Structures are given as structure tokens and as C-alpha cells.
Amino acid sequence: MPDQSDALTRLVQAHVGEGRALTIRAFALAAVDPETGSTLSKSTVGNLVQGHRIKINPSIVRSIAAGLGMPLATVQAAVMEQYVGVVVDDPFGIEPGDDDAVVRVAHTPGATADDLPEVRAFIERARRGDGSRN
């Protein structure tokens, strides 16, 4: 598997710190898990902003999303990429149809549509409404 990226680090550093939309203090104050009320410790905030790896759990991910003011799914995708080495995106560039359906595929970083022919075939069958495997 390719080396894991620093997606979460880049996401946090793009929004938090000197000259960014959020000061470290503002981020820390807003980083409250909406489900549990848990907050990030000062050391965790510092480690995030400095790009150091932290221990991840669902409460921390929700806290980061709240602190950044971003959808949870955005932060979850960055966490998956950095900590698990899985990217969730649309490698096929499929435009949403009239029903606004959007394709998202979990795959290893660097994989392209050409690397995922079985997934493409599955999507095409689903678009046709054909449940068969042929």
C-alpha cells in the first residue's frame, strides 16, 4: 500500500493558525463533540496544528469537525486517508443526475478510474437498473 498521506494535517493547517480563518484558541474553544460534549486537550490541539499524529476516536473526529465548522464527513474522509490509507472520492467524474445521486468510492490513494474497472461496471449496471452481474 502507498504511504499514507497527511490529509487531516493539511485540512487542519489550512484553517487553523496564524493568518488562517481560525486562531488556535478559537479552534480549541469550538472543538466540542456535539454528541458527548468532550473537548480536545491543549496537547491534542497543538499536535494537530503542528502536524503530529494523534490518537483518533469518533469523539475526537466529531470535535475536530465542530472546531473547523465543517461537515463531519469531510473530516472523516481526511482521517481515513491519513490514518487508514483509504481515499473516498469519485474517480470516475460522474455528474449527479436529476436525482442528485453522487458516486463515492473507497480506494487506495493514487488509484484512478482505469484501476477500478469492476467498480465502473457495477456503476453502469446500477445506472441501467440491471441487477445482473453481466
Buried (B, 14 or more C-beta within 10 A) or exposed (E): EEEBBBBBBBBBBEBBBEEBEBEBEBBBBBBBBEEEEBBBEEEBBBBBBEEEEBEBEEBBBBBBBBBBEBEBEEBBBBBBBBBEBBBBBBBBEBEEEEEEEEBEBEBEBEBEBEEBEEBBEEBEBEEEEEEEEE
